[in-house]
Amino acid sequence: MDGADTSRTLLRRFIAQEPIDLVRAALAVAREEYPDLDEGHYLRLLDRLAEGVQGGLPAGAIPERRVGRMNAYLFHELGFCGNQADYYDPRNSFLNEVLERRVGIPLTLCIVYMEVGRRCGLAVEGVGFPGHFLCKVRLAEDELIIDPFRRGQLLGTEELKRRLVSAVGEQVRFDHRLLRAAKPREILVRMLQNLRSVYEGRNDIPRALSAVDRLLLLAPDNVRGLRERAQLYEQLGGSAAAAADLERVLNLDPNAADARALRALVRRLRERSRFVN
């Protein structure tokens, strides 16, 4: 079994279980590029990171102190940080590479932060904030919003509002519902969307297609994913497969603004596939 088959087999196994084991599923995504990946090694590495945090804490430390210690250890002692120099390096989306190189994008650094925090007894969750994935730590009567990409920067409401405007403009007003906890499935979908975007930017269409294939394992009715996969199939000459995905889009969203154009495109693709065959 090659890396692609192993990645899909493991991903299917992990997403069939609730709650989804986020770390093991994220490592399964990476296994397509790293077929010899040793899952146990990276799970033990996360354990050791948590031990390093806890080694600098007194017994019974309050959550705020544990957050401070974790930020100091991960970002200042060990040097975990956002890869601003090469943001679109695909390695930034693979959890094994992030743990080895200690650089990544917001999403993967948040996964590291979440998993280390949980091992340290913190209630850490991911937040799919517009434009930039974040973490939050739940306290007894409040929560801390943290940006691991910026070395654990703590974000108040005004900074969150500023970032929201920067990401989407003035048309969206800040609402605390934007800080809801992301589910593991949503985090994995976003990871694969990132990979698809990176590979398309490099004109690596087969790898972009593979990312969307796995995204659709997680979210079979994801209309955006089906549209993207249809485009990628078409670029690779897979007219019949592209038509099938667009028909699925029309079944899911028959009143789409471009439904007429999609139906015409499906007819052309079906004609093209008959000609090829």
WODA-V190308 format. One line per field, one symbol per residue. phi: phi as a letter, one per 20 degrees, with the letter a starting at -180 (. if undefined). A space follows every 50 residues. Layout:
# WODA-V190308
phi = ???
This chain:
# WODA-V190308
phi = .effffgffffgffffddffffffffffgfffecfegegggfffffffff fffffdcffmgfgffffgffffffedfenfafeffbgefgffedffffff emcadgfffffgfffffffeneedcecefgnafcccdedgcbbddcdffd lngedegfffffffffecnefdefbfffdffefgffffffgffffgffff felefgffffffgfgfffcgdffgfffffgffgffeneffffffffffgf ffcfdggdgffffffgfffffffffff
